[in-house]
Amino acid sequence: MHGLIGKMTAVPGRRDDLIEAILQGVDDMPGCVSYVVASDASEPDVIWITEVWDDEASHKASLSLPAVRAAIARARPLIASFGPGITTVPVAGHGLGRSAAR
Amino acid sequence: MHGLIGKMTAVPGRRDDLIEAILQGVDDMPGCVSYVVASDASEPDVIWITEVWDDEASHKASLSLPAVRAAIARARPLIASFGPGITTVPVAGHGLGRSAAR
């Protein structure tokens, strides 16, 4: 499996809009095992996206999907900065039900 | 929902043992929506645990479960250090199928 933990800081006051823009693009991504968008509990403009994919190729392919490209275009003006992204190799756990590949 | 993103560094060379020790304790945690244990793809002794819970009370209650307490006892000597933990408010996504509460 292939995992990503990413931090983004929204333009001040636009975090909810950023989350909404991202969520509109993440249905029906083949190979996506888990994709969670969360607000930081203490930093007001920060969001975290944690992703688990079947493999790195599925993640790369998702970036070419029309819905994902549209979401990126909507989200980009709402992003002030990106944190350092972390790449992981998920081993096991709960919530890896491949519900997104249904 | 209540989310956690945690980084741990294993005692050198013991990462796989640490992951195994943790995974043995995380079945049947009521209120656990997603729990993923992952190796860092570039740092050899680092693991990341990303968790989504129904609420903070479910997470706190899990720490008293016998299986979780046993897992913590097994894992502790394999942990060299903890990174700064991040607390989140998960909004939505895939893989939040509450499979752990089955």
N, CA and C atoms of all chains as a GROMACS GRO file, in nm:
protein
  612
    1MET      N    1   0.085  -0.120   0.000
    1MET     CA    2   0.000   0.000   0.000
    1MET      C    3   0.089   0.125   0.000
    2HIS      N    4   0.026   0.234  -0.033
    2HIS     CA    5   0.097   0.361  -0.046
    2HIS      C    6   0.017   0.464   0.033
    3GLY      N    7   0.082   0.538   0.123
    3GLY     CA    8   0.012   0.633   0.207
    3GLY      C    9   0.069   0.773   0.199
    4LEU      N   10  -0.016   0.869   0.226
    4LEU     CA   11   0.026   1.010   0.227
    4LEU      C   12  -0.038   1.078   0.346
    5ILE      N   13   0.040   1.161   0.413
    5ILE     CA   14  -0.012   1.248   0.519
    5ILE      C   15   0.028   1.390   0.480
    6GLY      N   16  -0.071   1.474   0.452
    6GLY     CA   17  -0.041   1.606   0.400
    6GLY      C   18  -0.106   1.715   0.482
    7LYS      N   19  -0.034   1.825   0.498
    7LYS     CA   20  -0.084   1.941   0.571
    7LYS      C   21  -0.099   2.057   0.473
    8MET      N   22  -0.211   2.125   0.480
    8MET     CA   23  -0.231   2.246   0.400
    8MET      C   24  -0.281   2.356   0.491
    9THR      N   25  -0.240   2.478   0.462
    9THR     CA   26  -0.294   2.593   0.533
    9THR      C   27  -0.379   2.673   0.435
   10ALA      N   28  -0.504   2.694   0.474
   10ALA     CA   29  -0.596   2.768   0.387
   10ALA      C   30  -0.568   2.918   0.396
   11VAL      N   31  -0.609   2.988   0.294
   11VAL     CA   32  -0.618   3.133   0.301
   11VAL      C   33  -0.702   3.166   0.426
   12PRO      N   34  -0.660   3.267   0.506
   12PRO     CA   35  -0.730   3.294   0.633
   12PRO      C   36  -0.883   3.298   0.617
   13GLY      N   37  -0.948   3.220   0.701
   13GLY     CA   38  -1.094   3.220   0.702
   13GLY      C   39  -1.160   3.132   0.598
   14ARG      N   40  -1.082   3.070   0.512
   14ARG     CA   41  -1.142   2.993   0.402
   14ARG      C   42  -1.126   2.842   0.420
   15ARG      N   43  -1.096   2.796   0.541
   15ARG     CA   44  -1.074   2.653   0.559
   15ARG      C   45  -1.194   2.569   0.520
   16ASP      N   46  -1.312   2.608   0.562
   16ASP     CA   47  -1.430   2.527   0.530
   16ASP      C   48  -1.452   2.520   0.379
   17ASP      N   49  -1.426   2.632   0.312
   17ASP     CA   50  -1.440   2.632   0.165
   17ASP      C   51  -1.338   2.540   0.100
   18LEU      N   52  -1.217   2.541   0.154
   18LEU     CA   53  -1.112   2.454   0.100
   18LEU      C   54  -1.151   2.306   0.118
   19ILE      N   55  -1.198   2.273   0.237
   19ILE     CA   56  -1.239   2.134   0.262
   19ILE      C   57  -1.350   2.093   0.166
   20GLU      N   58  -1.447   2.180   0.149
   20GLU     CA   59  -1.558   2.150   0.059
   20GLU      C   60  -1.510   2.130  -0.084
   21ALA      N   61  -1.419   2.214  -0.127
   21ALA     CA   62  -1.366   2.203  -0.264
   21ALA      C   63  -1.296   2.069  -0.284
   22ILE      N   64  -1.219   2.028  -0.184
   22ILE     CA   65  -1.147   1.901  -0.196
   22ILE      C   66  -1.244   1.784  -0.197
   23LEU      N   67  -1.339   1.786  -0.104
   23LEU     CA   68  -1.430   1.671  -0.091
   23LEU      C   69  -1.512   1.648  -0.217
   24GLN      N   70  -1.538   1.754  -0.291
   24GLN     CA   71  -1.617   1.736  -0.413
   24GLN      C   72  -1.544   1.655  -0.519
   25GLY      N   73  -1.412   1.641  -0.503
   25GLY     CA   74  -1.336   1.571  -0.607
   25GLY      C   75  -1.295   1.430  -0.574
   26VAL      N   76  -1.326   1.381  -0.454
   26VAL     CA   77  -1.263   1.256  -0.412
   26VAL      C   78  -1.354   1.134  -0.413
   27ASP      N   79  -1.469   1.145  -0.474
   27ASP     CA   80  -1.550   1.026  -0.495
   27ASP      C   81  -1.492   0.948  -0.612
   28ASP      N   82  -1.511   0.819  -0.607
   28ASP     CA   83  -1.479   0.736  -0.724
   28ASP      C   84  -1.335   0.749  -0.771
   29MET      N   85  -1.243   0.734  -0.677
   29MET     CA   86  -1.102   0.730  -0.716
   29MET      C   87  -1.056   0.584  -0.708
   30PRO      N   88  -1.037   0.519  -0.823
   30PRO     CA   89  -0.998   0.377  -0.820
   30PRO      C   90  -0.867   0.356  -0.744
   31GLY      N   91  -0.867   0.253  -0.660
   31GLY     CA   92  -0.746   0.222  -0.584
   31GLY      C   93  -0.733   0.299  -0.455
   32CYS      N   94  -0.827   0.390  -0.426
   32CYS     CA   95  -0.821   0.467  -0.301
   32CYS      C   96  -0.886   0.384  -0.190
   33VAL      N   97  -0.808   0.355  -0.089
   33VAL     CA   98  -0.854   0.268   0.018
   33VAL      C   99  -0.908   0.350   0.135
   34SER      N  100  -0.848   0.464   0.159
   34SER     CA  101  -0.894   0.554   0.265
   34SER      C  102  -0.852   0.696   0.230
   35TYR      N  103  -0.942   0.790   0.255
   35TYR     CA  104  -0.912   0.931   0.223
   35TYR      C  105  -0.990   1.014   0.324
   36VAL      N  106  -0.919   1.074   0.418
   36VAL     CA  107  -0.984   1.148   0.526
   36VAL      C  108  -0.938   1.293   0.525
   37VAL      N  109  -1.033   1.384   0.522
   37VAL     CA  110  -1.003   1.526   0.529
   37VAL      C  111  -1.044   1.575   0.668
   38ALA      N  112  -0.950   1.640   0.737
   38ALA     CA  113  -0.973   1.680   0.876
   38ALA      C  114  -0.923   1.821   0.900
   39SER      N  115  -0.991   1.891   0.988
   39SER     CA  116  -0.943   2.020   1.037
   39SER      C  117  -0.843   1.995   1.149
   40ASP      N  118  -0.741   2.080   1.158
   40ASP     CA  119  -0.653   2.076   1.275
   40ASP      C  120  -0.733   2.128   1.394
   41ALA      N  121  -0.723   2.060   1.509
   41ALA     CA  122  -0.804   2.098   1.625
   41ALA      C  123  -0.755   2.227   1.691
   42SER      N  124  -0.632   2.268   1.664
   42SER     CA  125  -0.581   2.387   1.733
   42SER      C  126  -0.535   2.498   1.639
   43GLU      N  127  -0.502   2.466   1.516
   43GLU     CA  128  -0.458   2.571   1.421
   43GLU      C  129  -0.575   2.606   1.329
   44PRO      N  130  -0.623   2.730   1.333
   44PRO     CA  131  -0.753   2.761   1.273
   44PRO      C  132  -0.762   2.748   1.121
   45ASP      N  133  -0.654   2.760   1.047
   45ASP     CA  134  -0.665   2.753   0.902
   45ASP      C  135  -0.605   2.625   0.843
   46VAL      N  136  -0.566   2.533   0.930
   46VAL     CA  137  -0.492   2.415   0.885
   46VAL      C  138  -0.583   2.295   0.864
   47ILE      N  139  -0.558   2.221   0.756
   47ILE     CA  140  -0.625   2.093   0.734
   47ILE      C  141  -0.520   1.984   0.714
   48TRP      N  142  -0.560   1.863   0.742
   48TRP     CA  143  -0.478   1.744   0.722
   48TRP      C  144  -0.553   1.648   0.631
   49ILE      N  145  -0.483   1.594   0.534
   49ILE     CA  146  -0.542   1.492   0.447
   49ILE      C  147  -0.458   1.366   0.463
   50THR      N  148  -0.524   1.258   0.503
   50THR     CA  149  -0.453   1.129   0.517
   50THR      C  150  -0.513   1.033   0.416
   51GLU      N  151  -0.425   0.972   0.339
   51GLU     CA  152  -0.467   0.890   0.226
   51GLU      C  153  -0.400   0.754   0.231
   52VAL      N  154  -0.475   0.651   0.192
   52VAL     CA  155  -0.417   0.518   0.170
   52VAL      C  156  -0.463   0.470   0.033
   53TRP      N  157  -0.366   0.428  -0.045
   53TRP     CA  158  -0.391   0.379  -0.182
   53TRP      C  159  -0.339   0.238  -0.196
   54ASP      N  160  -0.400   0.166  -0.291
   54ASP     CA  161  -0.350   0.031  -0.323
   54ASP      C  162  -0.202   0.034  -0.355
   55ASP      N  163  -0.163   0.129  -0.435
   55ASP     CA  164  -0.023   0.145  -0.471
   55ASP      C  165  -0.002   0.286  -0.523
   56GLU      N  166   0.124   0.320  -0.546
   56GLU     CA  167   0.158   0.456  -0.586
   56GLU      C  168   0.099   0.489  -0.724
   57ALA      N  169   0.090   0.390  -0.810
   57ALA     CA  170   0.037   0.413  -0.944
   57ALA      C  171  -0.109   0.459  -0.939
   58SER      N  172  -0.188   0.400  -0.847
   58SER     CA  173  -0.328   0.441  -0.835
   58SER      C  174  -0.336   0.587  -0.793
   59HIS      N  175  -0.250   0.627  -0.700
   59HIS     CA  176  -0.251   0.768  -0.658
   59HIS      C  177  -0.215   0.860  -0.774
   60LYS      N  178  -0.110   0.825  -0.846
   60LYS     CA  179  -0.067   0.909  -0.960
   60LYS      C  180  -0.178   0.919  -1.064
   61ALA      N  181  -0.242   0.805  -1.091
   61ALA     CA  182  -0.348   0.804  -1.192
   61ALA      C  183  -0.465   0.892  -1.150
   62SER      N  184  -0.491   0.899  -1.018
   62SER     CA  185  -0.605   0.978  -0.971
   62SER      C  186  -0.589   1.126  -1.007
   63LEU      N  187  -0.465   1.170  -1.015
   63LEU     CA  188  -0.441   1.312  -1.042
   63LEU      C  189  -0.481   1.352  -1.183
   64SER      N  190  -0.505   1.254  -1.267
   64SER     CA  191  -0.552   1.283  -1.404
   64SER      C  192  -0.702   1.270  -1.420
   65LEU      N  193  -0.772   1.225  -1.314
   65LEU     CA  194  -0.917   1.210  -1.326
   65LEU      C  195  -0.981   1.349  -1.339
   66PRO      N  196  -1.080   1.363  -1.428
   66PRO     CA  197  -1.142   1.495  -1.447
   66PRO      C  198  -1.195   1.556  -1.316
   67ALA      N  199  -1.259   1.473  -1.230
   67ALA     CA  200  -1.315   1.528  -1.106
   67ALA      C  201  -1.204   1.577  -1.013
   68VAL      N  202  -1.093   1.506  -1.013
   68VAL     CA  203  -0.981   1.546  -0.927
   68VAL      C  204  -0.914   1.672  -0.982
   69ARG      N  205  -0.898   1.679  -1.112
   69ARG     CA  206  -0.839   1.799  -1.173
   69ARG      C  207  -0.926   1.921  -1.146
   70ALA      N  208  -1.057   1.902  -1.152
   70ALA     CA  209  -1.148   2.013  -1.125
   70ALA      C  210  -1.138   2.055  -0.979
   71ALA      N  211  -1.126   1.955  -0.888
   71ALA     CA  212  -1.115   1.987  -0.746
   71ALA      C  213  -0.986   2.063  -0.717
   72ILE      N  214  -0.878   2.021  -0.781
   72ILE     CA  215  -0.750   2.090  -0.760
   72ILE      C  216  -0.762   2.235  -0.807
   73ALA      N  217  -0.829   2.255  -0.920
   73ALA     CA  218  -0.844   2.391  -0.972
   73ALA      C  219  -0.928   2.478  -0.877
   74ARG      N  220  -1.031   2.418  -0.817
   74ARG     CA  221  -1.113   2.495  -0.722
   74ARG      C  222  -1.037   2.522  -0.592
   75ALA      N  223  -0.957   2.423  -0.551
   75ALA     CA  224  -0.890   2.434  -0.420
   75ALA      C  225  -0.771   2.528  -0.424
   76ARG      N  226  -0.702   2.532  -0.535
   76ARG     CA  227  -0.572   2.600  -0.538
   76ARG      C  228  -0.578   2.744  -0.487
   77PRO      N  229  -0.675   2.826  -0.532
   77PRO     CA  230  -0.676   2.965  -0.482
   77PRO      C  231  -0.710   2.977  -0.334
   78LEU      N  232  -0.755   2.868  -0.272
   78LEU     CA  233  -0.791   2.871  -0.130
   78LEU      C  234  -0.676   2.824  -0.041
   79ILE      N  235  -0.564   2.784  -0.102
   79ILE     CA  236  -0.450   2.730  -0.028
   79ILE      C  237  -0.343   2.837  -0.013
   80ALA      N  238  -0.306   2.866   0.113
   80ALA     CA  239  -0.199   2.962   0.138
   80ALA      C  240  -0.063   2.894   0.132
   81SER      N  241  -0.054   2.771   0.185
   81SER     CA  242   0.074   2.701   0.183
   81SER      C  243   0.054   2.553   0.208
   82PHE      N  244   0.155   2.476   0.170
   82PHE     CA  245   0.158   2.332   0.196
   82PHE      C  246   0.263   2.301   0.302
   83GLY      N  247   0.230   2.211   0.392
   83GLY     CA  248   0.330   2.161   0.485
   83GLY      C  249   0.414   2.056   0.417
   84PRO      N  250   0.517   2.006   0.486
   84PRO     CA  251   0.596   1.897   0.429
   84PRO      C  252   0.511   1.771   0.422
   85GLY      N  253   0.501   1.713   0.306
   85GLY     CA  254   0.422   1.591   0.290
   85GLY      C  255   0.499   1.470   0.339
   86ILE      N  256   0.427   1.376   0.397
   86ILE     CA  257   0.489   1.254   0.447
   86ILE      C  258   0.437   1.138   0.363
   87THR      N  259   0.529   1.055   0.316
   87THR     CA  260   0.490   0.935   0.241
   87THR      C  261   0.509   0.814   0.332
   88THR      N  262   0.410   0.728   0.334
   88THR     CA  263   0.416   0.612   0.422
   88THR      C  264   0.389   0.483   0.345
   89VAL      N  265   0.414   0.374   0.415
   89VAL     CA  266   0.377   0.241   0.367
   89VAL      C  267   0.280   0.184   0.470
   90PRO      N  268   0.150   0.201   0.449
   90PRO     CA  269   0.054   0.149   0.546
   90PRO      C  270   0.066  -0.003   0.557
   91VAL      N  271   0.061  -0.050   0.680
   91VAL     CA  272   0.079  -0.193   0.704
   91VAL      C  273  -0.056  -0.261   0.723
   92ALA      N  274  -0.136  -0.208   0.813
   92ALA     CA  275  -0.265  -0.270   0.842
   92ALA      C  276  -0.344  -0.175   0.929
   93GLY      N  277  -0.468  -0.213   0.952
   93GLY     CA  278  -0.551  -0.132   1.039
   93GLY      C  279  -0.698  -0.150   1.007
   94HIS      N  280  -0.777  -0.066   1.070
   94HIS     CA  281  -0.920  -0.063   1.045
   94HIS      C  282  -0.950   0.050   0.947
   95GLY      N  283  -1.063   0.036   0.878
   95GLY     CA  284  -1.104   0.144   0.790
   95GLY      C  285  -1.035   0.138   0.655
   96LEU      N  286  -0.977   0.022   0.624
   96LEU     CA  287  -0.914   0.005   0.493
   96LEU      C  288  -1.003  -0.084   0.408
   97GLY      N  289  -1.131  -0.046   0.405
   97GLY     CA  290  -1.230  -0.133   0.342
   97GLY      C  291  -1.248  -0.112   0.194
   98ARG      N  292  -1.160  -0.033   0.135
   98ARG     CA  293  -1.163  -0.010  -0.010
   98ARG      C  294  -1.298   0.044  -0.054
   99SER      N  295  -1.360   0.120   0.035
   99SER     CA  296  -1.494   0.168   0.005
   99SER      C  297  -1.493   0.266  -0.111
  100ALA      N  298  -1.378   0.328  -0.136
  100ALA     CA  299  -1.374   0.427  -0.242
  100ALA      C  300  -1.362   0.363  -0.380
  101ALA      N  301  -1.327   0.237  -0.383
  101ALA     CA  302  -1.308   0.170  -0.511
  101ALA      C  303  -1.434   0.093  -0.551
  102ARG      N  304  -1.538   0.112  -0.477
  102ARG     CA  305  -1.660   0.035  -0.500
  102ARG      C  306  -1.719   0.065  -0.637
  103MET      N  307  -1.644   1.402   1.501
  103MET     CA  308  -1.540   1.299   1.505
  103MET      C  309  -1.414   1.357   1.568
  104HIS      N  310  -1.328   1.268   1.607
  104HIS     CA  311  -1.205   1.304   1.676
  104HIS      C  312  -1.091   1.229   1.607
  105GLY      N  313  -0.987   1.299   1.569
  105GLY     CA  314  -0.878   1.235   1.496
  105GLY      C  315  -0.743   1.258   1.559
  106LEU      N  316  -0.653   1.166   1.535
  106LEU     CA  317  -0.516   1.176   1.586
  106LEU      C  318  -0.420   1.134   1.475
  107ILE      N  319  -0.310   1.209   1.464
  107ILE     CA  320  -0.200   1.171   1.376
  107ILE      C  321  -0.076   1.168   1.463
  108GLY      N  322  -0.019   1.050   1.480
  108GLY     CA  323   0.093   1.036   1.572
  108GLY      C  324   0.215   0.975   1.506
  109LYS      N  325   0.332   1.024   1.547
  109LYS     CA  326   0.459   0.972   1.497
  109LYS      C  327   0.534   0.907   1.612
  110MET      N  328   0.586   0.789   1.588
  110MET     CA  329   0.672   0.723   1.687
  110MET      C  330   0.799   0.678   1.617
  111THR      N  331   0.909   0.685   1.692
  111THR     CA  332   1.035   0.629   1.643
  111THR      C  333   1.066   0.505   1.725
  112ALA      N  334   1.085   0.394   1.654
  112ALA     CA  335   1.116   0.268   1.723
  112ALA      C  336   1.262   0.266   1.766
  113VAL      N  337   1.290   0.185   1.864
  113VAL     CA  338   1.427   0.148   1.895
  113VAL      C  339   1.490   0.098   1.764
  114PRO      N  340   1.616   0.135   1.734
  114PRO     CA  341   1.673   0.099   1.604
  114PRO      C  342   1.656  -0.048   1.569
  115GLY      N  343   1.605  -0.071   1.451
  115GLY     CA  344   1.588  -0.207   1.401
  115GLY      C  345   1.463  -0.280   1.449
  116ARG      N  346   1.385  -0.217   1.535
  116ARG     CA  347   1.269  -0.286   1.593
  116ARG      C  348   1.136  -0.235   1.540
  117ARG      N  349   1.136  -0.164   1.429
  117ARG     CA  350   1.010  -0.107   1.379
  117ARG      C  351   0.905  -0.214   1.352
  118ASP      N  352   0.942  -0.321   1.286
  118ASP     CA  353   0.843  -0.425   1.254
  118ASP      C  354   0.785  -0.485   1.382
  119ASP      N  355   0.869  -0.503   1.482
  119ASP     CA  356   0.819  -0.558   1.609
  119ASP      C  357   0.724  -0.459   1.676
  120LEU      N  358   0.756  -0.331   1.667
  120LEU     CA  359   0.667  -0.229   1.726
  120LEU      C  360   0.531  -0.229   1.656
  121ILE      N  361   0.534  -0.234   1.524
  121ILE     CA  362   0.407  -0.236   1.449
  121ILE      C  363   0.325  -0.358   1.487
  122GLU      N  364   0.389  -0.472   1.495
  122GLU     CA  365   0.319  -0.595   1.530
  122GLU      C  366   0.258  -0.585   1.670
  123ALA      N  367   0.333  -0.529   1.763
  123ALA     CA  368   0.284  -0.516   1.901
  123ALA      C  369   0.160  -0.427   1.906
  124ILE      N  370   0.163  -0.319   1.829
  124ILE     CA  371   0.049  -0.227   1.828
  124ILE      C  372  -0.073  -0.294   1.763
  125LEU      N  373  -0.051  -0.359   1.650
  125LEU     CA  374  -0.164  -0.417   1.576
  125LEU      C  375  -0.237  -0.524   1.655
  126GLN      N  376  -0.165  -0.590   1.743
  126GLN     CA  377  -0.231  -0.695   1.823
  126GLN      C  378  -0.334  -0.638   1.919
  127GLY      N  379  -0.327  -0.507   1.945
  127GLY     CA  380  -0.417  -0.451   2.043
  127GLY      C  381  -0.535  -0.374   1.990
  128VAL      N  382  -0.544  -0.359   1.858
  128VAL     CA  383  -0.640  -0.261   1.807
  128VAL      C  384  -0.765  -0.322   1.743
  129ASP      N  385  -0.787  -0.450   1.764
  129ASP     CA  386  -0.915  -0.506   1.723
  129ASP      C  387  -1.020  -0.468   1.826
  130ASP      N  388  -1.143  -0.459   1.780
  130ASP     CA  389  -1.256  -0.444   1.873
  130ASP      C  390  -1.242  -0.325   1.966
  131MET      N  391  -1.216  -0.208   1.908
  131MET     CA  392  -1.216  -0.086   1.988
  131MET      C  393  -1.344  -0.010   1.955
  132PRO      N  394  -1.440  -0.010   2.047
  132PRO     CA  395  -1.568   0.057   2.018
  132PRO      C  396  -1.548   0.206   1.986
  133GLY      N  397  -1.616   0.250   1.884
  133GLY     CA  398  -1.607   0.391   1.846
  133GLY      C  399  -1.490   0.423   1.756
  134CYS      N  400  -1.408   0.324   1.724
  134CYS     CA  401  -1.294   0.347   1.634
  134CYS      C  402  -1.342   0.335   1.491
  135VAL      N  403  -1.328   0.443   1.416
  135VAL     CA  404  -1.379   0.449   1.280
  135VAL      C  405  -1.269   0.413   1.179
  136SER      N  406  -1.147   0.451   1.210
  136SER     CA  407  -1.034   0.419   1.122
  136SER      C  408  -0.909   0.419   1.208
  137TYR      N  409  -0.821   0.323   1.182
  137TYR     CA  410  -0.696   0.312   1.259
  137TYR      C  411  -0.593   0.250   1.165
  138VAL      N  412  -0.498   0.329   1.121
  138VAL     CA  413  -0.401   0.282   1.022
  138VAL      C  414  -0.260   0.296   1.078
  139VAL      N  415  -0.187   0.187   1.076
  139VAL     CA  416  -0.047   0.186   1.119
  139VAL      C  417   0.039   0.178   0.993
  140ALA      N  418   0.134   0.271   0.980
  140ALA     CA  419   0.213   0.279   0.858
  140ALA      C  420   0.360   0.304   0.891
  141SER      N  421   0.447   0.249   0.809
  141SER     CA  422   0.589   0.280   0.816
  141SER      C  423   0.615   0.410   0.740
  142ASP      N  424   0.708   0.491   0.790
  142ASP     CA  425   0.752   0.606   0.710
  142ASP      C  426   0.832   0.553   0.592
  143ALA      N  427   0.807   0.609   0.474
  143ALA     CA  428   0.871   0.556   0.354
  143ALA      C  429   1.018   0.594   0.345
  144SER      N  430   1.062   0.694   0.421
  144SER     CA  431   1.203   0.735   0.408
  144SER      C  432   1.282   0.728   0.539
  145GLU      N  433   1.216   0.732   0.653
  145GLU     CA  434   1.288   0.726   0.780
  145GLU      C  435   1.277   0.583   0.835
  146PRO      N  436   1.389   0.513   0.851
  146PRO     CA  437   1.384   0.368   0.871
  146PRO      C  438   1.320   0.320   1.001
  147ASP      N  439   1.320   0.399   1.107
  147ASP     CA  440   1.263   0.350   1.233
  147ASP      C  441   1.131   0.418   1.270
  148VAL      N  442   1.077   0.497   1.178
  148VAL     CA  443   0.960   0.578   1.211
  148VAL      C  444   0.831   0.512   1.166
  149ILE      N  445   0.730   0.522   1.252
  149ILE     CA  446   0.594   0.480   1.212
  149ILE      C  447   0.497   0.596   1.235
  150TRP      N  448   0.386   0.590   1.163
  150TRP     CA  449   0.278   0.687   1.176
  150TRP      C  450   0.150   0.612   1.207
  151ILE      N  451   0.075   0.661   1.303
  151ILE     CA  452  -0.055   0.604   1.334
  151ILE      C  453  -0.159   0.713   1.312
  152THR      N  454  -0.254   0.685   1.225
  152THR     CA  455  -0.362   0.782   1.199
  152THR      C  456  -0.493   0.718   1.244
  153GLU      N  457  -0.564   0.792   1.327
  153GLU     CA  458  -0.683   0.738   1.392
  153GLU      C  459  -0.803   0.831   1.373
  154VAL      N  460  -0.920   0.772   1.354
  154VAL     CA  461  -1.045   0.847   1.355
  154VAL      C  462  -1.140   0.776   1.451
  155TRP      N  463  -1.195   0.854   1.542
  155TRP     CA  464  -1.287   0.803   1.643
  155TRP      C  465  -1.419   0.877   1.634
  156ASP      N  466  -1.525   0.808   1.679
  156ASP     CA  467  -1.656   0.873   1.687
  156ASP      C  468  -1.649   1.004   1.765
  157ASP      N  469  -1.580   0.998   1.879
  157ASP     CA  470  -1.562   1.117   1.961
  157ASP      C  471  -1.444   1.094   2.055
  158GLU      N  472  -1.406   1.198   2.126
  158GLU     CA  473  -1.288   1.190   2.211
  158GLU      C  474  -1.309   1.090   2.325
  159ALA      N  475  -1.432   1.078   2.373
  159ALA     CA  476  -1.460   0.986   2.483
  159ALA      C  477  -1.431   0.841   2.442
  160SER      N  478  -1.465   0.804   2.318
  160SER     CA  479  -1.436   0.668   2.271
  160SER      C  480  -1.287   0.642   2.271
  161HIS      N  481  -1.210   0.741   2.226
  161HIS     CA  482  -1.065   0.721   2.228
  161HIS      C  483  -1.014   0.703   2.370
  162LYS      N  484  -1.057   0.791   2.459
  162LYS     CA  485  -1.010   0.780   2.599
  162LYS      C  486  -1.049   0.646   2.659
  163ALA      N  487  -1.172   0.601   2.631
  163ALA     CA  488  -1.217   0.474   2.687
  163ALA      C  489  -1.133   0.358   2.634
  164SER      N  490  -1.088   0.369   2.510
  164SER     CA  491  -1.010   0.258   2.451
  164SER      C  492  -0.882   0.232   2.530
  165LEU      N  493  -0.830   0.336   2.592
  165LEU     CA  494  -0.702   0.322   2.662
  165LEU      C  495  -0.715   0.237   2.788
  166SER      N  496  -0.838   0.211   2.829
  166SER     CA  497  -0.862   0.124   2.944
  166SER      C  498  -0.895  -0.020   2.905
  167LEU      N  499  -0.911  -0.047   2.776
  167LEU     CA  500  -0.944  -0.183   2.734
  167LEU      C  501  -0.825  -0.276   2.763
  168PRO      N  502  -0.852  -0.395   2.814
  168PRO     CA  503  -0.741  -0.487   2.846
  168PRO      C  504  -0.648  -0.512   2.726
  169ALA      N  505  -0.704  -0.531   2.608
  169ALA     CA  506  -0.618  -0.560   2.492
  169ALA      C  507  -0.530  -0.441   2.457
  170VAL      N  508  -0.584  -0.321   2.476
  170VAL     CA  509  -0.506  -0.201   2.445
  170VAL      C  510  -0.398  -0.181   2.550
  171ARG      N  511  -0.434  -0.203   2.675
  171ARG     CA  512  -0.332  -0.188   2.782
  171ARG      C  513  -0.219  -0.289   2.762
  172ALA      N  514  -0.253  -0.410   2.721
  172ALA     CA  515  -0.149  -0.510   2.697
  172ALA      C  516  -0.061  -0.470   2.579
  173ALA      N  517  -0.124  -0.412   2.475
  173ALA     CA  518  -0.047  -0.369   2.358
  173ALA      C  519   0.048  -0.256   2.395
  174ILE      N  520   0.000  -0.163   2.477
  174ILE     CA  521   0.085  -0.052   2.520
  174ILE      C  522   0.205  -0.106   2.599
  175ALA      N  523   0.179  -0.204   2.685
  175ALA     CA  524   0.288  -0.262   2.765
  175ALA      C  525   0.392  -0.331   2.675
  176ARG      N  526   0.344  -0.400   2.570
  176ARG     CA  527   0.437  -0.466   2.478
  176ARG      C  528   0.513  -0.365   2.394
  177ALA      N  529   0.443  -0.258   2.355
  177ALA     CA  530   0.504  -0.162   2.262
  177ALA      C  531   0.604  -0.070   2.331
  178ARG      N  532   0.578  -0.037   2.455
  178ARG     CA  533   0.656   0.069   2.520
  178ARG      C  534   0.808   0.048   2.511
  179PRO      N  535   0.860  -0.073   2.543
  179PRO     CA  536   1.006  -0.089   2.536
  179PRO      C  537   1.063  -0.083   2.394
  180LEU      N  538   0.975  -0.085   2.294
  180LEU     CA  539   1.021  -0.080   2.155
  180LEU      C  540   1.019   0.062   2.098
  181ILE      N  541   0.973   0.158   2.181
  181ILE     CA  542   0.960   0.297   2.135
  181ILE      C  543   1.078   0.380   2.187
  182ALA      N  544   1.151   0.443   2.094
  182ALA     CA  545   1.261   0.531   2.134
  182ALA      C  546   1.209   0.671   2.165
  183SER      N  547   1.112   0.719   2.086
  183SER     CA  548   1.060   0.854   2.110
  183SER      C  549   0.927   0.873   2.039
  184PHE      N  550   0.854   0.973   2.086
  184PHE     CA  551   0.728   1.013   2.024
  184PHE      C  552   0.746   1.147   1.953
  185GLY      N  553   0.688   1.160   1.836
  185GLY     CA  554   0.683   1.291   1.772
  185GLY      C  555   0.571   1.372   1.831
  186PRO      N  556   0.559   1.498   1.790
  186PRO     CA  557   0.446   1.579   1.837
  186PRO      C  558   0.316   1.523   1.781
  187GLY      N  559   0.222   1.494   1.867
  187GLY     CA  560   0.094   1.442   1.819
  187GLY      C  561   0.006   1.554   1.768
  188ILE      N  562  -0.071   1.521   1.666
  188ILE     CA  563  -0.163   1.619   1.607
  188ILE      C  564  -0.306   1.571   1.634
  189THR      N  565  -0.388   1.662   1.683
  189THR     CA  566  -0.529   1.630   1.704
  189THR      C  567  -0.609   1.699   1.596
  190THR      N  568  -0.701   1.623   1.537
  190THR     CA  569  -0.781   1.678   1.426
  190THR      C  570  -0.930   1.658   1.451
  191VAL      N  571  -1.007   1.725   1.367
  191VAL     CA  572  -1.151   1.705   1.362
  191VAL      C  573  -1.182   1.656   1.220
  192PRO      N  574  -1.186   1.523   1.201
  192PRO     CA  575  -1.214   1.471   1.067
  192PRO      C  576  -1.351   1.517   1.020
  193VAL      N  577  -1.357   1.556   0.894
  193VAL     CA  578  -1.481   1.610   0.839
  193VAL      C  579  -1.554   1.503   0.758
  194ALA      N  580  -1.484   1.442   0.666
  194ALA     CA  581  -1.547   1.343   0.579
  194ALA      C  582  -1.439   1.273   0.500
  195GLY      N  583  -1.480   1.170   0.429
  195GLY     CA  584  -1.385   1.100   0.345
  195GLY      C  585  -1.428   0.958   0.321
  196HIS      N  586  -1.339   0.882   0.262
  196HIS     CA  587  -1.360   0.740   0.239
  196HIS      C  588  -1.290   0.661   0.348
  197GLY      N  589  -1.337   0.538   0.370
  197GLY     CA  590  -1.269   0.452   0.466
  197GLY      C  591  -1.311   0.480   0.608
  198LEU      N  592  -1.422   0.550   0.625
  198LEU     CA  593  -1.475   0.576   0.758
  198LEU      C  594  -1.596   0.487   0.781
  199GLY      N  595  -1.576   0.360   0.754
  199GLY     CA  596  -1.688   0.267   0.753
  199GLY      C  597  -1.720   0.205   0.886
  200ARG      N  598  -1.654   0.253   0.991
  200ARG     CA  599  -1.682   0.205   1.127
  200ARG      C  600  -1.661   0.054   1.136
  201SER      N  601  -1.566   0.007   1.059
  201SER     CA  602  -1.544  -0.138   1.056
  201SER      C  603  -1.491  -0.189   1.190
  202ALA      N  604  -1.428  -0.102   1.266
  202ALA     CA  605  -1.370  -0.148   1.393
  202ALA      C  606  -1.474  -0.162   1.501
  203ALA      N  607  -1.590  -0.105   1.478
  203ALA     CA  608  -1.695  -0.111   1.580
  203ALA      C  609  -1.792  -0.225   1.553
  204ARG      N  610  -1.756  -0.306   1.456
  204ARG     CA  611  -1.846  -0.416   1.417
  204ARG      C  612  -1.870  -0.512   1.532
   0.00000   0.00000   0.00000
